[in-house]
Structure formats: structure tokens, C-alpha cells
Amino acid sequence: MYIIYPYVVLKLLGLIVLWLPGLKTMKEWAYSGFFFAFVLTFLIRDGGQITAAIVLISLLLSYLFYRKINSTKTL
């Protein structure tokens, strides 16, 4: 029960990092943290696999677009 509060704080910090411009290294860590969280959520058999799969696909698309935008900015 006590791990829920730090977990929520870390997820909120991850969202803030993803929304802020810059912070490339922190964004990579935030994306990886969300990826593992959503994969573990998908693996739990409680009936929420479809929602977890949709969110995981959305996260992967967001990451791919993020990488594409940053690769064109540096050229």
C-alpha cells in the first residue's frame, strides 16, 4: 500500500518531463519507465489487457514520433 504514493509521484514527474521541451536524457528514462509500467500492467490478468495494450501502443507511437522529430532537428 505504501508504494502506491511514490509510484504516483514518479508517474506525475514522468509526465512533466515528457511535456517539457529539452531534457532528452530524462525523456528517455521517462519513456522506458512508462514502457515497463504498461507492460507489467498488460501482464496482470485482471481484465484490463485491452486498455493496457491501447496505452502501450500509444506510448510506442509517441516515442517513435519523438525520435523522428528530434532526428530531423539535429540535421
N, CA and C atoms as an extended XYZ file, in Angstrom:
225
Properties=species:S:1:pos:R:3:atomname:S:1:resname:S:1:resid:I:1 pbc="F F F"
N         0.814       -1.193        0.000 N   MET     1
C         0.000        0.000        0.000 CA  MET     1
C         0.861        1.261        0.000 C   MET     1
N         1.985        1.249        0.705 N   TYR     2
C         2.808        2.450        0.809 CA  TYR     2
C         3.580        2.744       -0.466 C   TYR     2
N         3.720        1.770       -1.342 N   ILE     3
C         4.471        2.006       -2.575 CA  ILE     3
C         3.636        2.755       -3.614 C   ILE     3
N         2.332        2.817       -3.429 N   ILE     4
C         1.467        3.490       -4.386 CA  ILE     4
C         1.770        4.979       -4.451 C   ILE     4
N         1.991        5.626       -3.337 N   TYR     5
C         2.204        7.074       -3.320 CA  TYR     5
C         3.496        7.485       -4.030 C   TYR     5
N         4.633        6.844       -3.763 N   PRO     6
C         5.833        7.201       -4.540 CA  PRO     6
C         5.680        6.874       -6.021 C   PRO     6
N         4.950        5.806       -6.333 N   TYR     7
C         4.723        5.418       -7.722 CA  TYR     7
C         3.924        6.492       -8.457 C   TYR     7
N         2.904        7.028       -7.815 N   VAL     8
C         2.095        8.099       -8.415 CA  VAL     8
C         2.939        9.347       -8.608 C   VAL     8
N         3.764        9.680       -7.646 N   VAL     9
C         4.624       10.862       -7.759 CA  VAL     9
C         5.597       10.690       -8.920 C   VAL     9
N         6.187        9.508       -9.067 N   LEU    10
C         7.116        9.261      -10.167 CA  LEU    10
C         6.414        9.311      -11.523 C   LEU    10
N         5.200        8.822      -11.600 N   LYS    11
C         4.460        8.900      -12.857 CA  LYS    11
C         4.137       10.345      -13.210 C   LYS    11
N         3.766       11.139      -12.225 N   LEU    12
C         3.493       12.547      -12.489 CA  LEU    12
C         4.757       13.285      -12.927 C   LEU    12
N         5.877       12.986      -12.288 N   LEU    13
C         7.146       13.582      -12.706 CA  LEU    13
C         7.517       13.145      -14.123 C   LEU    13
N         7.227       11.897      -14.460 N   GLY    14
C         7.478       11.417      -15.814 CA  GLY    14
C         6.647       12.164      -16.844 C   GLY    14
N         5.384       12.427      -16.520 N   LEU    15
C         4.539       13.203      -17.428 CA  LEU    15
C         5.068       14.619      -17.614 C   LEU    15
N         5.506       15.229      -16.530 N   ILE    16
C         6.049       16.581      -16.614 CA  ILE    16
C         7.299       16.592      -17.492 C   ILE    16
N         8.161       15.594      -17.330 N   VAL    17
C         9.381       15.511      -18.143 CA  VAL    17
C         9.022       15.341      -19.615 C   VAL    17
N         8.012       14.539      -19.923 N   LEU    18
C         7.620       14.336      -21.314 CA  LEU    18
C         7.027       15.602      -21.925 C   LEU    18
N         6.359       16.402      -21.147 N   TRP    19
C         5.731       17.617      -21.667 CA  TRP    19
C         6.711       18.766      -21.835 C   TRP    19
N         7.763       18.803      -21.028 N   LEU    20
C         8.708       19.908      -21.105 CA  LEU    20
C         9.635       19.746      -22.303 C   LEU    20
N         9.964       20.856      -22.971 N   PRO    21
C        10.939       20.754      -24.057 CA  PRO    21
C        12.347       20.538      -23.487 C   PRO    21
N        13.204       19.919      -24.274 N   GLY    22
C        14.559       19.630      -23.808 CA  GLY    22
C        14.573       18.379      -22.944 C   GLY    22
N        15.534       18.282      -22.062 N   LEU    23
C        15.667       17.161      -21.125 CA  LEU    23
C        15.669       15.806      -21.843 C   LEU    23
N        16.496       15.670      -22.889 N   LYS    24
C        16.463       14.465      -23.720 CA  LYS    24
C        16.757       13.192      -22.929 C   LYS    24
N        17.754       13.212      -22.071 N   THR    25
C        18.090       12.010      -21.303 CA  THR    25
C        16.965       11.646      -20.344 C   THR    25
N        16.378       12.642      -19.720 N   MET    26
C        15.274       12.375      -18.797 CA  MET    26
C        14.054       11.843      -19.544 C   MET    26
N        13.830       12.312      -20.772 N   LYS    27
C        12.711       11.804      -21.564 CA  LYS    27
C        12.902       10.328      -21.880 C   LYS    27
N        14.130        9.932      -22.204 N   GLU    28
C        14.391        8.520      -22.481 CA  GLU    28
C        14.075        7.665      -21.252 C   GLU    28
N        14.480        8.143      -20.079 N   TRP    29
C        14.186        7.405      -18.843 CA  TRP    29
C        12.686        7.371      -18.571 C   TRP    29
N        11.995        8.470      -18.829 N   ALA    30
C        10.553        8.511      -18.600 CA  ALA    30
C         9.837        7.541      -19.541 C   ALA    30
N        10.233        7.545      -20.815 N   TYR    31
C         9.621        6.612      -21.757 CA  TYR    31
C         9.873        5.161      -21.345 C   TYR    31
N        11.083        4.861      -20.908 N   SER    32
C        11.371        3.484      -20.511 CA  SER    32
C        10.592        3.104      -19.243 C   SER    32
N        10.468        4.032      -18.309 N   GLY    33
C         9.689        3.761      -17.099 CA  GLY    33
C         8.225        3.500      -17.414 C   GLY    33
N         7.650        4.335      -18.284 N   PHE    34
C         6.257        4.113      -18.677 CA  PHE    34
C         6.106        2.809      -19.454 C   PHE    34
N         7.081        2.483      -20.293 N   PHE    35
C         7.023        1.241      -21.054 CA  PHE    35
C         6.953        0.041      -20.120 C   PHE    35
N         7.858       -0.024      -19.152 N   PHE    36
C         7.857       -1.163      -18.239 CA  PHE    36
C         6.595       -1.186      -17.372 C   PHE    36
N         6.108       -0.025      -16.977 N   ALA    37
C         4.882        0.019      -16.176 CA  ALA    37
C         3.696       -0.516      -16.972 C   ALA    37
N         3.590       -0.125      -18.245 N   PHE    38
C         2.458       -0.568      -19.050 CA  PHE    38
C         2.588       -2.031      -19.455 C   PHE    38
N         3.809       -2.507      -19.669 N   VAL    39
C         3.989       -3.933      -19.974 CA  VAL    39
C         3.588       -4.775      -18.767 C   VAL    39
N         4.015       -4.355      -17.576 N   LEU    40
C         3.622       -5.099      -16.371 CA  LEU    40
C         2.113       -5.032      -16.144 C   LEU    40
N         1.505       -3.889      -16.454 N   THR    41
C         0.060       -3.772      -16.339 CA  THR    41
C        -0.630       -4.711      -17.324 C   THR    41
N        -0.057       -4.836      -18.520 N   PHE    42
C        -0.621       -5.736      -19.523 CA  PHE    42
C        -0.536       -7.196      -19.072 C   PHE    42
N         0.543       -7.547      -18.381 N   LEU    43
C         0.745       -8.937      -17.967 CA  LEU    43
C        -0.142       -9.371      -16.805 C   LEU    43
N        -0.671       -8.416      -16.042 N   ILE    44
C        -1.563       -8.748      -14.937 CA  ILE    44
C        -2.918       -9.124      -15.519 C   ILE    44
N        -3.408      -10.277      -15.160 N   ARG    45
C        -4.659      -10.809      -15.728 CA  ARG    45
C        -5.861      -10.374      -14.897 C   ARG    45
N        -6.243       -9.099      -15.058 N   ASP    46
C        -7.407       -8.618      -14.315 CA  ASP    46
C        -8.497       -8.064      -15.227 C   ASP    46
N        -8.382       -8.305      -16.533 N   GLY    47
C        -9.395       -7.842      -17.465 CA  GLY    47
C        -9.089       -6.504      -18.100 C   GLY    47
N        -7.968       -5.897      -17.772 N   GLY    48
C        -7.609       -4.600      -18.344 CA  GLY    48
C        -6.556       -4.680      -19.420 C   GLY    48
N        -6.421       -5.831      -20.053 N   GLN    49
C        -5.375       -6.001      -21.048 CA  GLN    49
C        -5.608       -5.147      -22.289 C   GLN    49
N        -6.852       -4.970      -22.686 N   ILE    50
C        -7.136       -4.180      -23.888 CA  ILE    50
C        -6.756       -2.729      -23.662 C   ILE    50
N        -7.123       -2.189      -22.508 N   THR    51
C        -6.756       -0.812      -22.186 CA  THR    51
C        -5.247       -0.660      -22.094 C   THR    51
N        -4.582       -1.602      -21.447 N   ALA    52
C        -3.130       -1.551      -21.331 CA  ALA    52
C        -2.462       -1.648      -22.696 C   ALA    52
N        -3.008       -2.470      -23.590 N   ALA    53
C        -2.447       -2.599      -24.934 CA  ALA    53
C        -2.615       -1.305      -25.726 C   ALA    53
N        -3.768       -0.662      -25.601 N   ILE    54
C        -4.001        0.606      -26.296 CA  ILE    54
C        -3.045        1.674      -25.791 C   ILE    54
N        -2.880        1.748      -24.483 N   VAL    55
C        -1.968        2.738      -23.904 CA  VAL    55
C        -0.523        2.436      -24.289 C   VAL    55
N        -0.149        1.173      -24.322 N   LEU    56
C         1.207        0.781      -24.709 CA  LEU    56
C         1.478        1.137      -26.169 C   LEU    56
N         0.517        0.893      -27.046 N   ILE    57
C         0.674        1.267      -28.454 CA  ILE    57
C         0.771        2.779      -28.595 C   ILE    57
N        -0.039        3.516      -27.841 N   SER    58
C         0.029        4.985      -27.871 CA  SER    58
C         1.386        5.479      -27.395 C   SER    58
N         1.918        4.851      -26.359 N   LEU    59
C         3.233        5.229      -25.853 CA  LEU    59
C         4.312        4.958      -26.898 C   LEU    59
N         4.249        3.820      -27.557 N   LEU    60
C         5.240        3.490      -28.581 CA  LEU    60
C         5.152        4.452      -29.766 C   LEU    60
N         3.949        4.813      -30.183 N   LEU    61
C         3.798        5.791      -31.261 CA  LEU    61
C         4.339        7.151      -30.850 C   LEU    61
N         4.057        7.550      -29.621 N   SER    62
C         4.578        8.812      -29.113 CA  SER    62
C         6.102        8.814      -29.114 C   SER    62
N         6.690        7.710      -28.692 N   TYR    63
C         8.150        7.607      -28.670 CA  TYR    63
C         8.732        7.650      -30.081 C   TYR    63
N         8.099        6.955      -31.010 N   LEU    64
C         8.598        6.969      -32.389 CA  LEU    64
C         8.525        8.369      -33.000 C   LEU    64
N         7.425        9.079      -32.768 N   PHE    65
C         7.324       10.449      -33.271 CA  PHE    65
C         8.322       11.370      -32.578 C   PHE    65
N         8.534       11.170      -31.296 N   TYR    66
C         9.530       11.958      -30.559 CA  TYR    66
C        10.920       11.761      -31.164 C   TYR    66
N        11.278       10.504      -31.448 N   ARG    67
C        12.590       10.209      -32.038 CA  ARG    67
C        12.705       10.797      -33.448 C   ARG    67
N        11.627       10.726      -34.228 N   LYS    68
C        11.649       11.253      -35.581 CA  LYS    68
C        11.801       12.777      -35.571 C   LYS    68
N        11.095       13.444      -34.687 N   ILE    69
C        11.186       14.913      -34.594 CA  ILE    69
C        12.582       15.316      -34.156 C   ILE    69
N        13.149       14.634      -33.187 N   ASN    70
C        14.492       15.008      -32.708 CA  ASN    70
C        15.576       14.677      -33.718 C   ASN    70
N        15.391       13.657      -34.534 N   SER    71
C        16.418       13.341      -35.533 CA  SER    71
C        16.416       14.360      -36.649 C   SER    71
N        15.255       14.958      -36.969 N   THR    72
C        15.217       15.972      -38.026 CA  THR    72
C        15.673       17.332      -37.517 C   THR    72
N        15.550       17.596      -36.216 N   LYS    73
C        16.009       18.865      -35.665 CA  LYS    73
C        17.523       18.986      -35.679 C   LYS    73
N        18.222       17.877      -35.515 N   THR    74
C        19.675       17.933      -35.417 CA  THR    74
C        20.339       18.027      -36.780 C   THR    74
N        19.616       17.775      -37.873 N   LEU    75
C        20.216       17.820      -39.200 CA  LEU    75
C        20.346       19.204      -39.716 C   LEU    75
